[in-house]
Amino acid sequence: MENAKIKNLFTLEESMAGEFLAGFEYPWEALKEIGYLIKKLGPHLDTDIYEKRGDNIWIAKSAVVWPTVSVTGPCIIGERTEVRQAAFIRGNALVGNDCVVGNSTELKNVILFNHVQVPHYNYVGDSILGFYAHMGAGSITSNVKSDKQLVVVKDKASGESIETGIKKFGAMLGDHVEVGCNTVLNPGTVVGKNSNIYPVSCVRGVIPADSIFKSQDDIVKKN
């Protein structure tokens, strides 16, 4: 399942989690270790750049975090990132440099690479978003199946499937992925680099790189 492998999804140099992620084949294998990673990285961050603002919470001095934001550790918020009004960061969140976490956006157990934007009313849970990934207003990751069963990643194009062994799994978005407004990314969604998702979509499974997702049965290659 090549489209779902870390090496084909992310520019690892664009996250302080890059070296950590390089130790896995598929990104969801890292989900259970995000909190541990943050606790390991935090105490070694440059104190000229970052300050400790709570129990296992490190925020870059150049970041803008509005006073109405709720942050629970473990959490790292990178340089020049903006966290807007009423955002809710529930823990195990590693947010990169130059990111936007928007008003009323909720994060839980996530890695956001540099330049990620989740700017308006987004829920991102148990997910990894690559360099310059963007989620349109109201788009969310659904991270638990309705039947509460373990998530299986399915690649319709190749006929392959992988049992992840985990119950909570939102979405893995490769570099430069664009997700349209009010889209639901169902549990086990993996979107390849440079792909676009139409607004108001319901997405599941592996979407190849350089694709345009119009519907589950209408996925076309970019020219």
Rosetta blueprint (number, residue, H / E / L):
1 M L
2 E H
3 N H
4 A H
5 K L
6 I H
7 K H
8 N H
9 L H
10 F L
11 T L
12 L H
13 E H
14 E H
15 S L
16 M L
17 A L
18 G H
19 E H
20 F H
21 L H
22 A L
23 G L
24 F L
25 E L
26 Y L
27 P H
28 W H
29 E H
30 A H
31 L H
32 K H
33 E H
34 I H
35 G H
36 Y H
37 L H
38 I H
39 K H
40 K H
41 L H
42 G H
43 P H
44 H H
45 L L
46 D L
47 T L
48 D L
49 I L
50 Y E
51 E E
52 K E
53 R E
54 G E
55 D L
56 N L
57 I E
58 W E
59 I E
60 A E
61 K L
62 S L
63 A L
64 V E
65 V E
66 W L
67 P L
68 T L
69 V L
70 S E
71 V E
72 T L
73 G L
74 P L
75 C E
76 I E
77 I E
78 G L
79 E L
80 R L
81 T L
82 E E
83 V E
84 R L
85 Q L
86 A L
87 A L
88 F E
89 I E
90 R L
91 G L
92 N L
93 A E
94 L E
95 V E
96 G L
97 N L
98 D L
99 C L
100 V E
101 V E
102 G E
103 N E
104 S L
105 T L
106 E E
107 L E
108 K E
109 N E
110 V E
111 I E
112 L E
113 F L
114 N L
115 H L
116 V L
117 Q E
118 V E
119 P E
120 H E
121 Y L
122 N L
123 Y E
124 V E
125 G E
126 D E
127 S E
128 I E
129 L E
130 G L
131 F L
132 Y L
133 A L
134 H E
135 M E
136 G L
137 A L
138 G L
139 S L
140 I E
141 T E
142 S L
143 N L
144 V E
145 K L
146 S L
147 D L
148 K L
149 Q L
150 L L
151 V L
152 V E
153 V E
154 K E
155 D E
156 K L
157 A L
158 S L
159 G L
160 E E
161 S E
162 I E
163 E E
164 T L
165 G L
166 I L
167 K L
168 K E
169 F L
170 G L
171 A E
172 M E
173 L E
174 G L
175 D L
176 H L
177 V L
178 E E
179 V E
180 G L
181 C L
182 N L
183 T L
184 V E
185 L E
186 N L
187 P L
188 G L
189 T E
190 V E
191 V E
192 G L
193 K L
194 N L
195 S L
196 N E
197 I E
198 Y L
199 P L
200 V L
201 S L
202 C E
203 V E
204 R L
205 G L
206 V E
207 I E
208 P L
209 A L
210 D L
211 S E
212 I E
213 F E
214 K E
215 S E
216 Q L
217 D L
218 D E
219 I E
220 V E
221 K E
222 K L
223 N L
